[in-house]
């Protein structure tokens, strides 16, 4: 039985919690970054918006497959790690 096709696993937005911001004491209001949503993920362009209480909203420029709560999301600009957090949904 097939309930739906693979495109139903794609999303273009999610939130993270418990963010660590590596080069910032306080992050800027928004960041353009490459986001990796799991260890072997190649990364994809996104806009990251830090939220109060240590979280962030992530808006991907292109939908990605299988964004999974509990996985780490890491934010990069070129080779610089900006920070990251844990995907909540």
C-alpha positions as a printed NumPy array, in Angstrom:
array([[ 0.   ,  0.   ,  0.   ],
       [ 1.258,  3.494, -0.874],
       [-0.188,  6.342,  1.169],
       [ 1.683,  9.1  , -0.663],
       [ 4.776,  9.772, -2.709],
       [ 8.212, 11.007, -1.586],
       [ 7.296, 14.663, -2.079],
       [ 5.158, 14.428,  1.08 ],
       [ 8.408, 14.077,  3.052],
       [ 9.699, 17.454,  1.808],
       [ 9.48 , 20.642,  3.871],
       [10.902, 24.13 ,  3.542],
       [10.664, 25.364,  7.131],
       [11.342, 24.116, 10.63 ],
       [12.421, 25.325, 14.056],
       [15.371, 24.465, 16.245],
       [15.883, 24.778, 19.985],
       [18.923, 25.071, 22.26 ],
       [20.912, 27.056, 19.686],
       [24.585, 27.754, 20.139],
       [25.86 , 30.811, 18.274],
       [29.589, 30.385, 17.749],
       [30.852, 33.805, 16.533],
       [28.098, 35.93 , 18.141],
       [27.338, 37.025, 21.68 ],
       [23.964, 38.04 , 20.252],
       [23.115, 36.884, 16.716],
       [21.787, 39.367, 14.137],
       [18.009, 39.466, 13.447],
       [18.413, 37.195, 10.393],
       [21.249, 35.228,  8.809],
       [21.699, 33.897,  5.309],
       [23.404, 30.554,  5.741],
       [23.952, 27.076,  4.422],
       [22.119, 24.637,  6.691],
       [22.965, 20.976,  7.132],
       [20.043, 18.981,  8.544],
       [21.964, 15.76 ,  9.226],
       [25.558, 14.555,  9.21 ],
       [25.781, 13.485,  5.54 ],
       [23.516, 16.244,  4.187],
       [25.339, 18.448,  1.63 ],
       [23.716, 21.621,  2.964],
       [21.157, 23.96 ,  1.47 ],
       [20.621, 27.736,  1.4  ],
       [18.348, 29.126,  4.099],
       [17.338, 32.185,  6.059],
       [17.773, 31.662,  9.799],
       [15.873, 33.878, 12.235],
       [16.991, 33.655, 15.875],
       [14.06 , 33.5  , 18.299],
       [13.757, 34.434, 21.978],
       [14.668, 31.755, 24.509],
       [17.467, 30.221, 22.442],
       [15.65 , 28.9  , 19.389],
       [15.607, 29.761, 15.696],
       [13.23 , 29.541, 12.737],
       [14.774, 28.142,  9.554],
       [13.286, 28.885,  6.119],
       [14.941, 26.787,  3.419],
       [15.21 , 28.269, -0.067],
       [14.382, 24.815, -1.505],
       [12.379, 22.071,  0.237],
       [14.401, 19.197,  1.691],
       [13.453, 15.606,  2.392],
       [13.074, 14.005,  5.826],
       [13.682, 16.9  ,  8.221],
       [13.575, 14.96 , 11.47 ],
       [12.958, 16.23 , 15.016],
       [15.873, 15.372, 17.283],
       [18.499, 15.725, 14.545],
       [21.044, 18.537, 14.675],
       [20.861, 21.456, 12.25 ],
       [24.144, 23.324, 11.736],
       [24.419, 26.782, 10.15 ],
       [27.436, 27.761,  8.013],
       [28.746, 30.691,  5.983],
       [31.41 , 29.176,  3.738],
       [33.728, 27.312,  6.159],
       [32.639, 29.317,  9.225],
       [30.26 , 27.563, 11.631],
       [27.699, 30.146, 12.735],
       [25.911, 27.853, 15.148],
       [23.269, 25.208, 15.346],
       [20.527, 23.604, 17.356],
       [18.222, 20.631, 17.605],
       [15.321, 20.27 , 15.158],
       [11.966, 20.378, 16.951],
       [ 9.538, 20.388, 14.065]])
